[in-house]
Amino acid sequence: MNKKGKGTKTSKFGVPGRINHDSSQFYASRLYEDFPTEKKVKYVESTIPKENLNKIFCKSCENMEELPDNSVHLMVTSPPYNVGKEYDQNLSFTEYREFLKKVWKEVYRVLVPGGRVCINIANLGRKPYIPLHAFIIKDVLDIGFLMRGEIIWNKGSSASPSTAWGSWLSAKNPTLRDVHEYILVFSKDTFKRENPKKRESTISKEEFLEFTRSVWTFPAVSAKKIGHPAPFPEELPYRFIQLYTFKGEVVLDPFIGSGQTAIAAIKTGRYYVGYEINEEYVKLADKRIKNFLHRFKSPKLFDYIKKGTTNV
């Protein structure tokens, strides 16, 4: 704050502080004319039938009829990349985008006002490089979501040990080797999420300070160890669940794969709902969830998964 105790205000040269910052001048500029804006909507929260909670549905997520409108608080996922893995379809890029747009529209339907979307994505190829995250941003904005930011996931030493340098020690054709992925963050209709039922926040001060940074550094996980060709680490959904939901709320992963999001939800006392078209991966995820519960040998956790309670 300045010496008179007033907050900072946007200036032509920026400001060093952000306490009680007045940014109205910035957001009133014409820069924002072409972007989705907040809507004045009433907070609505529908109840998901208990038999559909803590469950993975073996079907496509293009139609999530098991979930009512305005019933999910957070969606976190990593979609298939359509690059020839065993679970991918060989779609054209246009077809691939259209498929994902159907899913994002369903996600928009089922989210509560202010509900958050977190999409983990890696860019593809080199000849040419496909900035997949940029296309997803455009498509999700076109649906009406509000973008909240993007996180660079620095996979560091656990990134693929690629030696595809292109032209070695030559300016002829050197190749950049990605050691990061993107996580895109959006919200539905409003930036703020209501909590009319006064549910508990479970994030610690240390977690909040770390998770609100735009660069995250933690290792990837072994596909061989998990048993799925493209798992993300449990740490990824855990961070978003802690940051964007309250205890007892619902987390959706429409491409749940090996069940990492479900395990993170159980750990934090949230419900989960997942979709997966491959029956073998549904079995894998269910097995990993049960193994997680047995490992902790917690009656409360067993009760949680069996009865859909969240008293973890």
N, C-alpha and C positions, 0 to 999 in steps of 0.2 A: 504493500500500500504506500501511497505517497505521504509526505509529511503532514498533510492536513487530514489524513485518515480517510481519504476518498479512494474509491476504486480506480483501476486503470481504464483507459478508453482507447479504442482503435485510433491510431494516428498514421500519417503518411509513411512514417519510418518504423512502425511497429513499436512494441513496448517490451521491456524485460520481464515484467511481472504479469501474473494472471489472476490475482486475488480480487474478487468482486469486479471482474473485467466487464466493461460495457462494450459489446461487439455489435450493437444494433446498427451502427453506421455501415459496418462491413456487410452484414447480411441484407441490408436494404439496397445494396448496390445492384446494378443490372447484371452482374456476373451470375446471379442466382435465378434469373428469369426463366431459363430453360430447364431447370431441374425440378423434380417433384418436391412439393412442400408439405409441411405438416397439415393434417386434417383435423378439424374439430369433431371428434367422435366420442361417443359415450363408451366407457369401458364395459365390455361384455365378456363373461367367462362361462362357457358351457361346460357341462360335466361329461366326461368320457365314461361309458359303461365300464364297470369294474372288470368285466371279463376281457376287455380290450386293453387293459393296462398291464405293464410288465410282460409284454408279449411281442414276439416277432412274427409278422405275417409273411408267408411264403407267396408273394405275389408282386406285381409291378406297383410302384408307388405313383403311377400316373393317375390312379383313382384310389384315394384313401378314404373310402366310404365308411370305414370303421370309426373315423374321427369326425365329430360334429364341427361346424363352423366355430371359430373363436374358442378353441379348447386346449391349444398347445402353447407353452410359454417360451420354448426355445427349440430351434432346429439347428443341429450341427451335423455336418456330413462331409464326406469326400466322394464326389460322384465318379462313376467309371470313366475312363479316359478314351475308350473307343480306339485303342491302339493294338488290338489283337490279343489281349490277355484272354484267358479261357472263359471269362464271364462277359466279355465285350461282344457287342454286335458290330458288324462291319458296315457302319453307316457313313454316308457322306457327311462332310462337316455341317452342311445346312440341315440335314436330317438329325444329326446329333444335337445341334442347338435347339431344334424344334422339340425334340424329346425332352431335353432339360427344361425348356420353357413350360411345358405341360406340368412338370414336377414342381417348378417354382410357383406356378399359379395355384396348384393344390396346397402348397405350403402357405401361400398368402391366405387362402381360405381358412385353413385350420388354426392359424396363429391368432392369439388374442391381440387387441390393439396395443401397440408398443412391443409386441413379441419380437425376439431377435432371431436373425438368420446368420449362421457362420459357415462359410463354404471354404473348405481346404482344397486347393487346386495347384497343380504343377503345370508349367508351360511345356510345350511339346516341340520336338524336332529341331533341325538346324538348317534345312535346305527346302523351304525357308523355315524360320523360327515362327511358331504359332503362339501368339500371346493370348492363350486361352482365357486367362483371368480378365483380360480387357473385354472380350466378347461376352463373358458371363456378367460382368458389371453392367454393360449396356442392356442386356436382356432383362436382368433383374430390375434395373431402374425403369425400363419401359413398362413393366408390370405395375409399378407404382411404389415399390419399396424405397425407403430412404437410406442412403448409404451413410454408415457411421465411421468407416475407416477401413484400413487394411493392415494386416500384420505380416511381417516377413518372418517366416519360420526358418531360422538358421539351423540347419541340421548338422553343421560343423563337421567333426571328424567321422560321424556316422553316415555322411552322404556317400553316394555311390562312388567307388574309387575309379572313376572314369579316366582313361588315358587317351580319350579322343580329342587330342589337341589340335587336330587339323594339320596345318603346316608347322612342324616342330622348329622352334627358334627362327621362324621366318615370318615376315609381314605378308607373305603371299596369301595365306588363308588360315589364320589362327582361329580356334573355336573356343567360345566361352563355355565353361563347364558349370552347370547350375549346382550350387550347394544349398539352395533355399527353395521354399515353396511359399505360396501366398495363402492367407486366410482372409476372406472378404467378409465384412460385417455390415449387416443391414438391419433395419427395423420396419415394422408394419405401421403405417399411418402416422405415428407419433414417435418422438425421440424418447419420451419419458414413459416408463411402465408403472401402472398403478399397482398397489398392493392392498386392496380393500379388506382382505381377510387377515391382515397383519401377520403374515407368515415370517418365519425367521430367516435372516441372512446368515450364512455360515462362513463367509469369507473372512480371513484374518487380515490385520493391517499389513503384514508383510506380503501376503498374497496380492492384496489390492494394489500395492505399490508396484509389484512386479508385473502383474497381469495387465495393467493399464498401459504398459510400454508397447511401442509399435514394433519392436523386434524381440522375438522369443528365441532362446537358444536351449534346445534339449534334443537328445538323440532320437533318431528313427528307431523302428523295431524290425527285427528279422522276420521276413515273410516266411521263411522256413520254420522258424520257431513257433510262430503263431498258427501257421497252416493255411494262410490266405495269401494270395499273390500281391496284395497292396494294402496292408493294414496301416492305419495311423496309430501312433502311440496313445495309450490311455491318458497321458498327461494333457493331450490336446483338448478332448472334450471336457476333461476335469476342469481345466482353467475356465472355459466358457460357462460351464454349469455353475461354478462358484461365483463368477463375475456377473452373470446375467439372470440368475433365477434365485428364488427363495425355496426353502425346504418344503417338500411336499408338492412341488409343481411338476409339470410334465415336459419331458425332453424327447424330441422326435429325431430319429435318424432314418431317412428314407432309403439309404444305401448302407445298411448296418453291417454287412459283411461278417467279420469275425466277432462282432459284439463288443468292441471296445467302448462305445458310447454307453451301452447298457451297464457295463461294469462300473464306469465312472458315475453313472446315475445312482446305482445302488450304494456306492461308497458314500455319496453325499446326501442320501435320504430323499432322492427324487424318484418319480415314476419314469419309466421309459416305454417308448413304442418304436418298433423298428419294422422295416420292410426289406425283403431280400428275395430275389427271384430264383436263386439257386438253392435247391433243397439241401444239398450237402453243406452249404455254408450256414443255413439255418440250424442244422444239427450241430455244426461246429460251434456256433455262437451259444446255443443252449447248453452245450457241454461245458464250454468255458465259463459260463455264468454259474452253473452248478458247482464246478470245481472251485471257483472263487469263493462261493458260499461255504463249501466244506473246508476250505483252507482256513477260513476265519473262525469256523466252528461257533458261529454266533446264533443262538436261538432267535434273537430279534431279526437278524438278517434272513433266516429261514422263514420267519413269519412274514417278513416284508415281501419276499418273492412269491410265497404261497397265497397270501390273502390280499396283497396289494396295499398293505399299510406302509407308512413311511416313518415309523417310530424307530429309526436306526440310531 
